[in-house]
Amino acid sequence: MKIGIASDFNGLKLKHEVIDCLDVIFRFEVQDFGCKSDDPLDYPKYAYLLAKAVADEKISQGILICIIYVFCIIIIVYSITFTIY
């Protein structure tokens, strides 16, 4: 299964931990849509790239990580449906 992942700059460390978990433990192929550094950035661009890849069926699912202050928002993208935890 091919899964996409993206995060804001605050979620970069968590994103790398999730990638390692998906790759090593579950043996999923993971495509990283960004961000690549902890510099402040235009986060919606990466969310769009991830959602478009799911909609275009280039990946089967996507994980979007956004950390705002002490809150962590993880959105799992399935085709057109968004599930928010």
Backbone torsions as a table, in degrees:
resi	resn	phi	psi	omega
1	MET	NA	137.5	178.0
2	LYS	-104.4	123.9	-177.7
3	ILE	-120.9	139.1	175.4
4	GLY	-100.9	154.4	178.7
5	ILE	-145.3	144.2	176.5
6	ALA	-148.3	157.5	179.3
7	SER	-152.6	166.4	168.8
8	ASP	-84.8	177.4	-176.6
9	PHE	-66.7	-27.7	177.4
10	ASN	-73.0	-24.4	-178.5
11	GLY	-96.6	10.2	-175.8
12	LEU	-59.3	-46.7	-178.6
13	LYS	-63.9	-45.8	178.6
14	LEU	-62.3	-39.6	179.4
15	LYS	-59.2	-44.1	179.9
16	HIS	-65.6	-35.3	176.5
17	GLU	-66.6	-40.6	178.3
18	VAL	-66.3	-41.5	177.7
19	ILE	-59.2	-46.8	179.1
20	ASP	-59.8	-42.8	-180.0
21	CYS	-63.7	-47.9	-179.0
22	LEU	-64.0	-37.7	-177.4
23	ASP	-76.1	-52.6	-173.3
24	VAL	-77.1	-48.1	-174.3
25	ILE	-81.6	-47.7	-173.4
26	PHE	-98.2	-9.4	178.6
27	ARG	60.6	33.7	175.9
28	PHE	-84.9	147.9	171.1
29	GLU	-82.6	126.3	-174.9
30	VAL	-118.1	129.3	174.7
31	GLN	-108.0	122.4	-178.8
32	ASP	-90.7	118.5	-179.3
33	PHE	-95.2	1.7	179.3
34	GLY	114.8	169.4	1.4
35	CYS	-82.5	167.2	-174.9
36	LYS	-108.7	-11.1	-179.6
37	SER	-140.7	170.1	179.9
38	ASP	-94.1	19.9	173.6
39	ASP	-79.4	142.3	176.6
40	PRO	-54.3	142.3	-173.1
41	LEU	-149.9	177.8	178.6
42	ASP	-88.9	86.1	-172.2
43	TYR	-60.0	-39.2	-178.2
44	PRO	-58.6	-25.9	178.5
45	LYS	-60.5	-42.7	-178.9
46	TYR	-73.2	-35.4	176.1
47	ALA	-63.2	-41.2	178.8
48	TYR	-63.8	-46.1	-179.4
49	LEU	-59.8	-41.6	178.8
50	LEU	-65.9	-48.7	-178.6
51	ALA	-63.5	-38.7	179.0
52	LYS	-65.1	-40.0	178.7
53	ALA	-63.6	-37.3	176.9
54	VAL	-68.5	-46.5	-179.2
55	ALA	-62.0	-36.4	179.6
56	ASP	-83.4	1.8	179.2
57	GLU	60.4	31.5	173.4
58	LYS	-80.4	-26.4	172.7
59	ILE	-132.0	156.1	-176.1
60	SER	-84.9	-32.2	-179.4
61	GLN	-148.3	162.7	177.7
62	GLY	-137.9	150.0	176.5
63	ILE	-122.0	125.4	-178.9
64	LEU	-117.5	122.6	-176.3
65	ILE	-114.3	126.3	178.4
66	CYS	-134.1	122.2	178.2
67	ILE	-112.9	119.1	179.4
68	ILE	-116.5	111.6	-176.1
69	TYR	54.3	-114.2	-179.4
70	VAL	-100.1	-0.6	-178.9
71	PHE	-94.5	140.2	176.7
72	CYS	-117.0	124.8	178.5
73	ILE	-112.6	123.1	176.4
74	ILE	-119.5	122.3	179.2
75	ILE	-111.4	126.2	176.6
76	ILE	-102.9	122.2	-172.8
77	VAL	-100.8	119.9	174.4
78	TYR	-118.1	111.9	177.9
79	SER	46.7	-107.8	-178.0
80	ILE	-102.4	-14.2	-174.9
81	THR	-88.7	135.0	176.6
82	PHE	-109.6	128.2	175.8
83	THR	-112.0	123.8	-176.9
84	ILE	-109.3	128.7	177.7
85	TYR	-111.0	NA	NA
